[in-house]
Amino acid sequence: MSEAVQTLEGWYALHDFRLIDWNAWHAATPQERKHATDELNTFLSQWQQFENDKLGSTGVYSIVGQKADFVFMQMRETLEELNELENTFNKSSFAAFTIPVYSYVSIVELSSYLAKPGVDPSEDPEIQARLKPILPKSKHICFYPMNKRRDGNDNWYMLPAEDRKTMMRSHGMIGRTYAGKVKQIITGSVGLDDWEWGVTLFSDDPLHFKKLVYEMRFDEVSARFGEFGDFYVGNLLTPDKFVKLIQI
C-alpha cells in the first residue's frame, strides 16, 4: 500500500451557487423587494462582522454565464456553523427569490508535500494564516473541483510517496510564478463532496486564470493525473453592487 500523505486542515468551506428567480422578483411588490433587499444587506453586514472578528470569512461574487447568478463562498470554524449559516439564510425573504443550483462542501487543506522541514505548523503564523484565510476582495473569482486520476498506469494513489512529493513540488513552482497575481485556496473534499479537491482562485485580472490553468496542464501532475469539473468565473459583488444587480 502506498503511503498516504499527511494533511493539515483549517476552516470549513461552503461554495453556495444560486440563480435569481427573476420572474418571481419582477412579480413581487416594491415593498416585498425592499424587505428582501434589506434582509440581504443585514446578512452581508453580519458576515462582514464575522470576518472582522476573524471568526470566518465570506466572498460574494456574481457569476458570468448561465450556471449561476452569484456565489457565496463561506468559511467557518466548524461544519455546524456552516450549516446554521446556510439554514438561516434559506429562511430569509431574499432566499425565497433564489434557486440553489450548485454547492460544494470542503475544508481548507495544506499538504505535507510542501511542508517546511523542522517547522511546527501550529507555531508557524504563515501556515495558520493559510489554514484560516481571510478571503481576498479581488475583482474576480474562479472555482473548479478536481480529482487525481485512478486509471491503469495513471493511478496517482498507487505511486510511491516520494514520486508524488517530487511532482507536487514541481507543480507548486508553477503556481509560485503567479505570486502577487493570483491567490489560490485549496480545499479538500474527500469524504465531504463528490470531488476530491476544490480550487478557488482570486485575481484582479481574469486572464491570469486562463494562463495559470493552461500552463499547469503541461505539468505531469495535471497532464497525467488531473481530472477537472465545471469552472465557475465571476466578478466581485460589494453590497452596493449586489443591490444594483437586483434593482429593476
N, C-alpha and C positions, 0 to 999 in steps of 0.2 A: 504494500500500500504506500502510495506517495505521501510525503509529509504535508499536512495541512498548514497553510500559512497562518500565523497569528495576527489578529487584528485588534485595533483599539476602536472603541465606539464612543460617540458623543451624543448630541441631541437627536431625537427622533424627527423625521420629516414627513410632511404630507403635501403633495402637489395636488391641488384641487382645481380641476379644469371645468369651466362651465360656459354654456351658451346663455344668452339673454333671450327670454321669451318675448320677442318684440311685439307679437300680436297681443299678448296679454298686457304688456306695458302700454301699448297705444290705447287699449280698451279701458285701462284704469282711469279713474278720475284724477284731476290735478292734485286733490288732497291726498289720495292714495299714493300717488307717485312721490309727493313731498314727504309723506310719512316714511315710505320705504327708503328714500334717499337719506333722510335724517338718521334712520337706523343704520344704514351703511356707513355713514360718517362716524357714528358712535363706535361701531366695530373697528374702523380704521384707526380711530383715536386710541381705543383701548389696546389694540395690538401694538401701536407705536409706544405706548407706555410700558408694555411688557418688554419691548426691545430696549427702551431707555434704562430699565431696571436690570437688563442683562439676564432676563428670565426666559428668553426665547428671541425669535426674530421672524419677520414677515416680509415677503416680497410680493408686490402686486403688479401684474403686467397684463396688458391687452395682448391677445394672440392674433397673429396675421394668418388669414386663411379660414377655411370652413370647419376646422377641427374643434375650435372653441372660440369664445369671445374674450375670455380673460382667465387668468390663473391666480390663485392664492398659493404661494409657497409658504407653508407654516413650519416653524421649528420650535420644539418644546422639549423639556427635560424628560418627560415620560409619555408613554403611549396613551395613558389615561387622560392626560392634559390635551393631547391632540384630539382624542375622541370627544371630550367635553366641548372643546372649541368648535369642532365640526357640527355637533348636535345643536349647540346654542345658535350657531349661525343658521342652520337649517330651519329653525323655528321662527326665524325673523320674517318680516313682511317682504323685505327685499329678496330673500332667498326664494320666496314663492314665485318670483318673476324670473327665476333662473332654472336651467336644466343641466344637471350634472352629466358630463359626457366622458370624463376620464379622471381617474385618481391614481396616485402612486404613493405607497407607504414604504418607508425605508429609514435608515439611521446613518448618520454621518460616520464614515469609516476611514481609518488610516491603516494601511497595510505595513507589516514589518518588512516587506521587500525593500522599503525606502527608509527604514529606521536608522537613526544615528547610533553607531556603536558606543556603548557605555553610558548612554543618556537615559535617565529615569523619566518616562513620559509624563508621570504625574507631577514632576518638578520642572518640566520644560514649558514656559509660558507660550512659546510659539506653537507647540503641539496642542496645548489646551485651547488656544485661540482657533486652531483649525478644527478641533473637535466640537467646539461650541461657537460657530462663526456668526457674527453679525452680517447679515446678507448685504452685499453692496447695493447701492442705489444707482447702478449703471443704467444706461439708456436702453439696453437690450438684454434679453434672456434667450437661452437656447437649452431645451431639455430633451433628453432621449434616454431610454432604457437600453441595457445591453447585457449580453451573456458572453461567457467564454465557451467556445465550441467544444463539444464532446462527440467527435465523429472520426472513427477509424484512427489513422495515424495523427490526425489533428485533434487529439483529446488533451486539452490543457491540464486536466486533473490527473492524467497519467504521467506527466512529465516530472523528472526529478526536481526537488525544490530549488537546487542551485541553478538549474537551467531557467526556471521561471523567474528567479530573482535577477539573473543576468538580463533577460529580455525586458523585464519591467523597469529596470534601471535605464536601459536604452530608450524605452518608451517614454519614461519620465523626462528624459533630456529634451525631447521634442517640446513637451509642454513648457519647460523652463525657458525656451526661446521666446515664448509669448508672455513672459512675466511683465506685468505692467500694462499689458494689452487685454488679457483675458483672465478672469478669476474663475477657477474651477472648483466645484464642490462635488466630491464623490460620496454617494450614499449607498450603503449595502442593503440588499433586499432579499437575500437568500432566506427562505422561510417566512418572508414578510409580504412578498408580492410575486407577480408572475415572472419577472426577470431577476437577474442576479445583482445588477447594479443600476443605479440611476445616475446620470451625469448631468449636472446643471452648470452651464457656462454663463458668465456675465461679461459684457463688454460695451464700450461706448461706440464701437464700430462693428456692425453685424458681419461685415466682410471677414473679420478675424475668425468668426465661427467656421465659415466655409474653408478658409485657408488652413486652420488648425486641424479640423477633422480630415480634410483631404490629405494633408501631409502625414498624419498619423496612419492613414490607410496603407501607406507604403511600408510602415514598420511591421516587423514579423508578428508582433502581438496582435495587431488588428488584421493584417493580411491573412494570417493563418487561423487565428483563433477568435476573431471578433464577430459577433452577431448583433445586429442593431434593430431596435424597434422604431416606432414613429418619432419624428422630430417635431418639436413644438417651438416656434420662434415668436417673440413678441417685443413690445415696447413698454417702457416704464409707465405705470399709471400712478401719478400722485393723486391725493384726494381731489384736488381741483380738476385734474384731467379725467378722473373717474366720473365726476358729476357732469362734466362736459360730454363724455361719451354717452351717457344715458339721457341727456336732455333731448326733448322732442318738441 
